[in-house]
Structures are given as structure tokens and as C-alpha cells.
């Protein structure tokens, strides 16, 4: 199980343990509303990690191999380009 899977399971278990349906629905709504901010923070954390790898001498190809992504995706992450932004531009 991955880091994300483990933490997601923990969050879902905590949510489903709320007995009162209204409280559970509010908590789920709060969590859903926080997703955009979470995604931004995760993108920034990933970009910072990639930039640290690059500063340590890794090429975009090295980063790509380490992360299991394409070289162009590694470069895009380093430059702060997101898949969401690319999708919006093509719509």
C-alpha cells in the first residue's frame, strides 16, 4: 500500500465513523471543499522536490526515471506547469 493509499484509507475510516449523518455529510463536504487547496499544496511540494533533485545535479531524464514519468513531464513539473492548466488551454 502506498503512502497516499494508507492516508486516504485513514481519512475515509475517520469520516465513516461519524455516526450522525448530518455531521458526516458536513465533514465530507468540508473535505471535498479543501481538495483544490490540497492539490495546490501537493503540486508545490512535488515541484520543490523536483527542483531539489535538479539542484543536486539530476537531469530531467534522471528525474523522470526516478519518478516513473516522462522527461517532458519532469521538466513541466520543474517549471510549475500542471496537467490541469494544459487541459484548460486545449478546451
N, C-alpha and C positions, 0 to 999 in steps of 0.2 A: 504494500500500500504506500502511495506517495505521501509526501508532506501535506500537500493540498487535500488529498482524499481523507487523510486522517483528521485534519482540522475541520473539513466540511462535515464529516460524519459527526464529530463532536458538536458542532453548531446545530445540526439538524436534530440530534438527540435532545439537546437542551430545549430547542423550540417545541418539539413534540411532547416534551414532559410537562409543558404548561397545561394545567387541567382546564382552566376557564377558556372556552372557545373564543370569547371576545378578546381576552388578553393575548391568546395565542395568535389571533388574526392581526392584532395591532403590532405584536412583536415581529411577525412575518412581514408586515407592511414596512415597518421601520428598517428591517434588514434589506428588503428589496430597494427601498429608497436610498440606502447607503451604498449600493453597488457602484454607481458611477464614480463616487469619490474613492472607493476601494480600487477600482480599475485604474484610475489615475495614479494612485499611490503605488500600485504594483508595477505599472509601466515605468514610473520614475525609478523605482528600486532596481528593476531589471536594467534600465538604461545605465544607471550608475555602476552596476556590477560589470556590464559590458565595457564601459569606459575605463574601469579599473583594470580589466583584463587587457585592454588595448594599451593603457599606460604602462603596463608591465611587459609590453613587447609583443603581445599576441596580435596576429593579423586578423582581418575579418574572416578569412578562411579558417584560421585556428579557432576563433570564437565559434564559428558555425559548426565545426566538427565537435567541439566540446559540448555545445548545446543541442546538437542534433537538428539544426536548421540550415537553410541555405546561406551562402555567403552574402547574397544581396539582402536577405532578411537581417543578418547580423549587422550589416552596415546601416540598414534602416533603423534598427533599434538604437545603435550608437548615435545616429543623427536625430533621434526623437520622433521618427516617423512611425505612425501606428497604422495597423490594418484598417481600423475604423475610419481614419481620415482618408485613406486611399479609396475605400468603398464609397464614401460620401462623394468624393470627387468624380467618380465614374458614374454615379446615378443621375 
